[in-house]
């Protein structure tokens, strides 16, 4: 038996072609692990959802992986691929570095980059999990799968 949960991360993206200008950025995902035992061994789960990254995409379907290793490595790493409205493939890559001394900050802040199909950085992002708005729905989304 596995598990799933849903998460929303929102913040801003600064695109390389418009330095200094921050655009709204958000992704809504559902993580799914088919086996809890396998997840405990690898830390990996698949993620699917939607990326909102104007001006590149208004609402692009996305999929990738999340590596959850809060014990040992103390990381949560995201790799989320999506297509822009221009038909080009992009990937958000980012990592939460977990600090047990600062759990709220480290579990809610995700600095990330958006890479193009040639793996060149085209944007930097800073996203947060909004505890006030999304905590309850996040908890309710956990379920066996």
TAURDA-V726579 format. One record per residue. N is the residue number from 1. D_FIRST is the distance of its C-alpha to the first C-alpha in Angstrom with 1 decimal. Layout:
n=(N;N)
d_first=(D_FIRST;D_FIRST)
//
This chain:
n=(1;2;3;4;5;6;7;8;9;10;11;12;13;14;15;16;17;18;19;20;21;22;23;24;25;26;27;28;29;30;31;32;33;34;35;36;37;38;39;40;41;42;43;44;45;46;47;48;49;50;51;52;53;54;55;56;57;58;59;60;61;62;63;64;65;66;67;68;69;70;71;72;73;74;75;76;77;78;79;80;81;82;83;84;85;86;87;88;89;90;91;92;93;94;95;96;97;98;99;100;101;102;103;104;105;106;107;108;109;110;111;112;113;114;115;116;117;118;119;120;121;122;123;124;125;126;127;128;129;130;131;132;133;134;135;136;137;138;139;140;141;142;143;144;145)
d_first=(0.0;3.8;7.0;10.5;14.0;17.6;20.6;24.3;26.6;30.3;33.6;36.1;36.7;40.0;40.7;42.8;45.3;45.9;46.1;46.4;45.0;41.7;39.7;36.9;33.5;30.0;26.5;23.8;20.3;16.7;14.3;11.0;8.6;6.4;5.1;6.1;8.2;9.8;10.5;12.2;14.2;15.3;15.1;14.7;13.1;14.8;17.1;19.1;21.9;25.6;28.3;31.6;34.1;37.7;39.9;37.5;35.1;35.2;31.5;29.8;26.4;24.5;21.5;20.6;18.5;18.1;18.2;17.4;19.2;20.8;21.3;23.5;24.4;24.4;23.7;21.7;22.7;22.7;23.8;24.1;26.2;28.2;31.4;34.5;36.9;39.0;36.6;36.0;32.7;31.9;29.2;28.6;27.9;27.8;26.6;26.3;27.9;26.6;29.3;28.7;32.4;31.9;28.3;29.2;31.0;28.7;25.5;27.2;29.5;28.6;31.6;31.0;33.0;33.0;33.9;35.5;34.9;37.1;35.1;38.0;37.5;38.6;37.5;36.4;34.2;33.7;30.9;29.7;27.1;29.3;28.2;30.7;29.6;25.9;24.5;23.8;22.2;20.1;18.8;18.3;16.3;13.3;10.5;6.8;6.2)
//
